[in-house]
């Protein structure tokens, strides 16, 4: 029997999910607040609606007779979309609101790790009194990361000693309208992500990915939702050992053991420090852009994972093609601080060559596709090495051109990867 899958969300991550389901025996429907032309071309139907409105999502799910739903972004999870679907008998691959707090409430996340003795937790304190938080900054022996407890789209964190001084950090705390913040020790090292497929107590992990949050080349500028990312042809990245990867997986497994009934994607963002992997944060869904590294090399049928999760079966062992990937985002000029919309997108799925093209936030008009004020599209190269994959992605960006767009061309280049290797060797005293 063919399954009817409802995909919730309209970004690059969801375009990657749609692509992963395209070859399966599935009737695919999608809904999002924005119309993603890439998803719309794959799906049997696309509805524009507010995905943080659980009743609106359920109404569309029932209209198309969905048998499985996949929740892409974090905001619908926080809004309880998975709970609403589940209450109507529609299986949602994504955590319910309570379990999604592992991402949506960073204060809960840290307390949860501490209470369950989950390894890799940095020193931290949580505050709802901003004066007390500023006092803690003065008293703490070392630099701190300042994190709003709620969702900020990956852009709310300020790191003392990196992005701001201690005085600027306290000013940020006082001037913000956050009602709760987390202060935690600044972790020094190299960041990486491991994404896990979770259901029925099973944990199946994907190769590690490194995202690049800073807007400009050389890791300069403000934080963004992610300018691009890369993975290697093995599970670990060039600056990691297999033991580092295994340690990160053990942290994810311990977290799943402590969560009562988690299902969906659990994404661990780690810092590889001189003491091994430490947890920067958990997310309750695929990363964006990391989904675009992981799903194109997933050889296991994604639908088989979804149906096993729903039916209470063991999740299949995951098979990944032994290929490296490099993902590069094109964003509107001025992003993220003062983005300028309205530039025409000059690349499409055919002109991208050997690269995969994933639309994110774009405006499809009668005469073409145009940028909005959010990340526009991503290109992904796949090859036997990171260097070759980077060249494929870069060739697609050349077709796109620079007019009205900004990209980080350095992601995946040998020089930047070598800097990561050298950094970890220096931390470890090698």
Secondary structure, 3 states (H helix, E strand, C coil): CCEEEEEECCCHHHHHHHHHHCCCCEEEEEEECCCCHHHHHHCCEEEECCCCCHHHHHHHHHHCCCCEEEECCHHHHHCCHHHHHHHCCCEEECCCHHHHHHHHCHHHHHHHHHHCCCCCCCCEEEECCHHHHHHHHHHCCCCEEEEECCCCCCCCCEEECCCECHHHHHHHHHHCCCCCEEEEECCCCEEEEEEEEEECCEEEECCCEEECCEEECCCEEEECCCCEEEECCCCCCCCCCHHHHHHHHHHHHHHHHHCCCCCEEEEEEEEEECCEEEEEEEECCCCCCCHHHHHHHECCCHHHHHHHHHHCCCCCCCCECCCEEEEEEEEECCCCCCCCCCCECCCCCCCCCCCEEEECCEEEECCEEEECCCCCEEEEEEECCHHHHHHHHHHHHHHHCCCCEEECCCCCCHHHHHHHHHHHHHHCCC
